[in-house]
Amino acid sequence: MALVASVRVPARVLLRAGARLPGAALGRTERAAGGGDGARRFGSQRVLVEPDAGAGVAVMKFKNPPVNSLSLEFLTELVISLEKLENDKSFRGVILTSDRPGVFSAGLDLTEMCGRSPAHYAGYWKAVQELWLRLYQSNLVLVSAINGKGTVGEALRCAQGACPAGGCLVALTCDYRILADNPRYCIGLNETQLGIIAPFWLKDTLENTIGHRAAERALQLGLLFPPAEALQVGIVDQVVPEEQVQSTALSAIAQWMAIPDHARQLTKAMMRKATASRLVTQRDADVQNFVSFISKDSIQKSLQMYLERLKEEKG
């Protein structure tokens, strides 16, 4: 898996300055098959955007092989793609899904958090924060069409370099979540199974979604919910046959977009302001806490053991 050692500028600076990463071709467009008159899809090395300006909807597909793990490069390209859609007033909604059959996102890239420098850990965590803030506070209607395993990964069966929970992070920021009804798929935040913990702002997001008691149990035990349980606990809003995920997402986003934008956006901001503000006011402290925690010898050894186990299973 390609890493980002050659990128020296912190992710937040890259995002704000609109800089491009090596190999990224953001802004490159081509006509989308079946996308309607004048539809142009654009993207980068790891993100493909298929827009339908007439309908006001774009489909953002993850394509960071092998399991769409959230590397620093991928995080940056996701934010830049979202920003481009937000700046185009013809789009009112985005469906987040995977371009890779059977894999949504295995979550945070473990190799970004193991055997690196404190400066790298800080840059990586700023990029994770930035993605969450941009998605969570977006004025666009966001619907996650979870069409594969790895929303949090599959414990020790994830591909090398993929760490659970980040895929669930992306899904939890959305206004609506649809999960394919496949017993191999699961969703949740299982950081404790790796000896690490979810950040307070992700804990808050889960708690807002499923309630305090259910979130406390899920976080402490690192639970992964299969489709039926995910629907029952409320971490997803619908479970549908796999072949109906995309069509259901289009129907759902149409329902949300039927509401006048100003009323919906103000309500969304009102409901989410307190949670977002907690991170906004504590970003630097959160980064410092992450770097201090992830740099501990015991944590590094735990992550290294996890990576070695993945290598053995892959081999």
Phi, psi and omega in degrees: 000132181291134179253190190233031184299333182281349181269115185264339184279132178305149184301320183298322178293319178300317183294315183289328181275349181071022181290154180258144176275155177304133179087348180278139179237047181299136181097343175292130184236156172204156183294132181275132178296124180072014184274359178095172183299124175075003182292133179232127176266149180220172180171201183218192181296329187240357181224130176243129180245122178249102186267149168232087186298328180297322179272348181078018185235142173234146175254119179257116184252134178275134179216060179248086186295153008270340187227025178055038177290149187275078174287167179300319180297315181295317178303315182295316181293326176298314182294318180296320178296318178296318180298321179297319178291321179295328180279350178260107187291354178281350180252133181241345182211154180223135172258123179262124182207186182248144175270357184250116183306129175082359181226120175272288172198130180280357173103203183299143181280110185298328182291344175282346186243009185227127176071023180248179180274159175304324179296322178292316178302318181297314180297320179295315183293326175298323179291322176296314176304314184299316179299313181299314181297317182293319178289314186294328183257008183296139175284343179288153169285125180244125178237128177263124177255094189275099190250030179184171178287168176093011174303330168227008184088175178240062179050239186274005181263005178292156177290161182304134176089000180254137181237137182299165169095323183296326177296322176293325175305312180298313182297320183293338179283344186284161178283334184209141184232129179238128183242135176294138181276084180222125184298344179278347184265147180208163182214144180160182180241102186250034181305322184298334178293341178259002181084014177240176183230156176286143176294158186301325183287331175283324173301315179299319181297316178295317180298320177298332186273317187241358179097160188295309186295315180296322179292319180299315180294315183296320182287318181294321183270352182062044188288142171247123186261122171290168189311308184298317179290324178298320178290319181296318182281341177097012180283339169234160184261334179213146170237124185225162175305147188305321182286352181253004184299310184292317180294324177293322178297319178295320178294318181295317183292330177295323178296317180291323183283351176287344179276137178306132186305314186298319181291316180294316182295318179294322178294316178300314180297320180296318182290329187255354187302312185297318180294315180294320183297328179301318179284318182305319183277351183231024186300311183297317179295323179295319177297314180299319179296319180296312182298317180297318182290311186289339181277350180299140181304318182296321180289317179298319178296319179297316179293321178296320178297320179297314179297318179297320179297320178297319178298316180297317181291324179291323180286000000 
